[in-house]
Amino acid sequence: DENQTCICSPVLADEWTADVVKSIDALVGSCVVLPCTVSHPGTYLSTSRLRGIWHRKDKWTEYFYHEDSTKILDSFKDRTKLLGNLGQNNCTLEIVQVKDHDNGPFCFRVELVRKDNNEPTKEKFSFVEKCADIKMIHDVPKPKLGPIKTANPGKPYTLTCSVHHTCPSHRPQIKWSRENKDDEITEVHKPIHSGIWEAESILSFVPEEKDDESELICTATFNGGMKSEEKFTLNVKRIENYNHIIIPAVAVAATAVIFGLFCVLMVKKYNMWSRMSGLSRK
Ligand SMILES: *[C@@H]1O[C@H](CO)[C@@H](O)[C@H](O)[C@H]1NC(C)=O
């Protein structure tokens, strides 16, 4: 009996260990990758000696993944794949076209098979204490744009758009609304922690004054076709022009000078007049 073998296994299971992500978000309609590593005692075992299976936690014969695809649950047929190489201790599972009811928990099981007939030996382990739960996400994650700063005309400007996801095998694509041939785009893809990844696109360009107030849109397209976007209005500094200060200042100064000259002239005239009238009084 298959189940009994497994129930007996915890005694030996001290030596066989698996590390499976506990909980992971998955975007419904997209894909998800469950990270998993397995290690066994003794010497190296090639992939052909190991059989990796993913099954339901409470029903060990309900297979989410099995190398014999006829054994896989109908609802998971053609949707699961062992991405990891068992010979390299990697039991990572990929699920595509995630459905709302794809709730596990998903447990990994390893069987050591005989070399001659590919039949399982007594060494089989179901790691039912370390199963993965999938949390379904319905809202497409919005990308993040930054840093928001004012651009200087003629100076290089860099903007980053990034989004987190859980499907490194079919990562989201990030596109920009700008389509200038001199723009430079760098793509970065990196793990954040336990199954969560970040896809990032870095846009570099040299803004001109006419780009002021222009709208920049960054769109993330997830596997499965779901899209989300983030917008940003570019601010480009004006090239400084002081005419609006210089012209009035010159006008005020000129007026003051003319008025001053006028006053001096009037004082002189008055003095002359008073001297003349003084003379006449004498
Ligand atoms: C396991 O395999 C996946 C898919 O090939 C890979 O992305 C991941 O880095 C591997 N994990 C380890 C620990 O090597």
The ligand as a Tripos MOL2 file, in Angstrom:
@<TRIPOS>MOLECULE
LIG
   14    14     1     0     0
SMALL
NO_CHARGES

@<TRIPOS>ATOM
      1 C1         15.6990   25.5460   -9.3620 C.3       1 LIG1
      2 O1         15.2800   25.5840  -10.7130 O.3       1 LIG1
      3 C2         14.6580   26.7780  -11.1010 C.3       1 LIG1
      4 C3         14.1210   26.5880  -12.5000 C.3       1 LIG1
      5 O2         15.1070   26.1770  -13.3920 O.3       1 LIG1
      6 C4         15.6740   27.8930  -10.9890 C.3       1 LIG1
      7 O3         15.1060   29.1200  -11.3700 O.3       1 LIG1
      8 C5         16.1610   27.9980   -9.5580 C.3       1 LIG1
      9 O4         17.1500   28.9750   -9.4470 O.3       1 LIG1
     10 C6         16.7010   26.6400   -9.0790 C.3       1 LIG1
     11 N1         16.9360   26.7390   -7.6360 N.am      1 LIG1
     12 C7         18.1140   26.4650   -7.0980 C.2       1 LIG1
     13 C8         18.1720   26.5800   -5.6140 C.3       1 LIG1
     14 O5         19.0710   26.1430   -7.7570 O.2       1 LIG1
@<TRIPOS>BOND
     1     1     2 1
     2     1    10 1
     3     2     3 1
     4     3     4 1
     5     3     6 1
     6     4     5 1
     7     6     7 1
     8     6     8 1
     9     8     9 1
    10     8    10 1
    11    10    11 1
    12    11    12 1
    13    12    13 1
    14    12    14 2
@<TRIPOS>SUBSTRUCTURE
     1 LIG1         1 GROUP 0 **** ****
